[in-house]
Amino acid sequence: MSNVPPPPPGPYYAAAPQPMNPADEKMWSVLVHVGGILFDFIPALVGYLVLKDRGPFVRAHTASALNFQLTMLIGYFVGAILSLVIIGLFIMLAVAVVTIVFSIIAAIKAGNGEWYQYPMSIKFVS
């Protein structure tokens, strides 16, 4: 006889994501906004992919943060190209300041349980 394990009893289905309570939605929304200051679009992307089905508040905030961070990434890219000319350095500095200021504003709004839409943001995801 061979030592082959028996097949599993049946197909496995992923459980539907459980909705979060409002306090957890606020916490994750704040973390996604603040994470954008340090790690650019990565926290917003991971937050959107993992948390988008867990509640409307966290979905709106992660989508908004992802849209904003991708827009700022385009700004950094343009600034990097134009850094061959001096103006690119000023563009990159302006993008960094805008990212910090608006991410802090968004984190405060999320912490207070308020909805927030970033200004100057291209809508990539909804």
N, C-alpha and C positions, 0 to 999 in steps of 0.2 A: 504494500500500500504506500501511496505517496502522502506526503505531508502538505497537501494543498488545502488551504482554508476554504470553507464553504463560501459561496457568494453571499453578499449582503442580502437581507430579507426583501428589500424593495428599493425603489428610487428614493433618494433623499431630496426633500424640497426645503428651500430656505424659508425660514419663518418670516412673516411680514414684520417690518421694523415697528417696534413699539413706540408710541408717541412719548415725547419727553414732557416733564412737567414744566411750567413756565419759568421756574428758577433755573433749571438746567438749560433751557433754551436761551435765556439771557446770558448765562455764564459762557456758553459756547460761542454765542454771537460776539461777546466782548473779546474773547480769546482770539477769534478769527480776525477781528479788526486790529487788535494790538499786534498779533503775529505778523501782519502785513508790514509793519514798520521794520521788523527785524529780518524777516525771511521773504520779502516781496510777495509773489502770488502763491507760493506753496501752501501756506495755511488756509488760504481762501479756497484753493482748488481741492485740497484734501477735505476741508470742512464741507464744501458743497457736495462732493461725491459721497461722503459718508453720512452726512446729517440732513440732506435735502428732503428726505421722506419722514423725518422725525417730528416735524411741526412747521406750521406756516411762518412763525416768527423767525426761527433759525434759518429756514429756507430763504426768506427774503433778505436777511442780513448776509448770509454767505454768498448769495448770488450778487448782491450789491457790492460786497467786498471784492469778489472775483472780477466783476466788470471793471471796477475802479483800478485794481492792481494790474490787470492786463492793459488798461489804458495808460497807466503810468509806465509800464514796461515798454510800450511803444514810445513814450516820451524819452525814456532813458536811451532807447535805441537811436532815436533821431539825434539826441544830444551827443551820443558817442560818435555817430557819423560826422556830425558838425564840429566835433572837438578838434578836427584838423584845422578848422578856423576857430578862433577864440570863442565865438558865440556859443558853441556846443557846451563848453564848461559851465556857462551861465544857465543854459537850459537844464543841464543835469542837476545843478544846485537848486534851481527852482522846482524841479520835479521832486527832489528829495524833501524840500520844505513843504510842498503841497501834500505829499504823501504823509508826512508826520502829522501835520495840522489836521487834515481831514480824517485820518485814521483815529486820532484821539477824540475828535468830535463824535465820530460814529460810535466809538466804544462807549463814550459817556451816554449817548442816546440809547444804545442797546442795554446798558446797565440800568437805565431808568425805565426800560420796557417800552421805549418809543420806537416807532418805525423810522428808518432813515434811508434816504437816497443820496448818494454822493453826487455833487455837481461835477461837471466836466467829465462825465463817464460815458464811454461808448457801451451800448448794451449788447454784449456777446451772448450771455445766458439770461434766462428769465426765471 
